[in-house]
Amino acid sequence: MKEAHTQQLAQAEANFRNPERMHSLGELLDGTLVIKNMFISQLAQELEMPVEEIEGYIENRPPAKPLTETQLVKLVEMTSLAIEEIRRIANETVKRAETHEKTKAVPAKSRRPYPTATDYSPLR
């Protein structure tokens, strides 16, 4: 299971690093979901808890046994790191999308100030 998460994270990271492969919000969300899954796995390992219990906390279903103080501190630290990482990825994606929009070629039709005969051609 950890190898699959590692592969997913590597693929999301590769897509994120390659501007031609990641322009949509959906791909950004996929990347953040991969990070979330990795975060949950890491957190479960750090806190020595099952992944299902961690997911329960995220979905506001606390388990019967409360977290210890050290577990809460680790949870807060790791959560803030995950949030920073997701923000970084989102900011880089927005910058990349803005750059992509600015550098996109303007179609010839939109550069003409007036319509031409081909604009009204029935063969179009």
N, C-alpha and C positions, 0 to 999 in steps of 0.2 A: 504494500500500500504506500509506503514512504517513497519507493522508487517511482511509482506512478505520479505522486505529487511532485517529486523532483523533476520528472520529465515535463509535466504540465507547466511548472514554473519556468523551466528552461525555455520551453516553446513560447510562453507569454513574454518572457524577457527578450527573446530573439525577435518576436513581432514588434515589441515596444522599441527596440533599438533600431529597427529597420523602418524608416518613414514610409516607404512604398508599401509596406505590408500592414500598417496599422493607421487607419485614418478615421475609423468610425467609433462612435460612442460604444457600440456593442463590443468591439474588440477591447476597448478600455475596461468595460465592465467585466469581460472575460478575464482580463489580467488581474483586476482587483479581486475577483472570485478565487482565482488561483492563489493569490496572496493570502486571502482570508482562510482558505483551506490549509495552506502551509502554516499560517499563524495558529490555527486551532490545533494542528498536529504538534507543533513546537510547544505550545502552551500545555497541552495534555502531557507531553513528555516532561516538561519542566515541573509541573505541579503534581506529577505522578497520579494523574486522574484519567479515566476513560474519555475518549473523544466525545461520546454521547453526553456526558455530564457537562463538558465545556459548551457543546452546542445548546444544551438545555439552559445554561446561564445566558447565552446570547439570545435565545428565544424567550427569555424571561420565565423559564421553568427551573427554578433553583432546586437542587437535589436535597434530599433529607438531611445529609451531613453538611453543615456550613464549612466554608473555607477557613483555614487558619490565617493568622495575621501575616505570616511570611508568604503564604499562597496569594493573599490579596495584594501584597506589595508587588510580587512578581507579575500578577495579572495586570495591575495598573501600569507597570513599566513596559511590559510587552505590548499592551494595548496602545500606549502612546507611540511606541516605535512603529507599530503597524499603521497607525493613522498617519504618521509622518511619511512613511513610505508610499502610501496610497496618494497622499497629497502631492508628493514629489512626482509620481508618475502622472497624475492628472494634470499638473502644471506643465510638465514637459510635453504631454500630448496636446494640450491647448496651444502651446507655443508652436509646436510642429504643424498643427492644423492651420493656425494663422499664417505661418510662413508658406504653407502649401497653397492657401487661398491667394496670397499676394503674388506668388510666382506662377500660378496657373496661366496658361496661354489664353488670351482673349480670342474667341472665335471671330473669324473675318466678318461674318454677318453683323455682329454687334458693333463693329468698328465703323460701319458705313452710316453716315448721318441721314441718309435717305434710302428708301426702298428701291430695288432695281427690278428689271423685268423678270429675272430668275426667281425673285421672292414670290411672285404671283404665278409662276409657271404651273400648269396642270400636271406636269410630269414629275413634280417634286414629291 
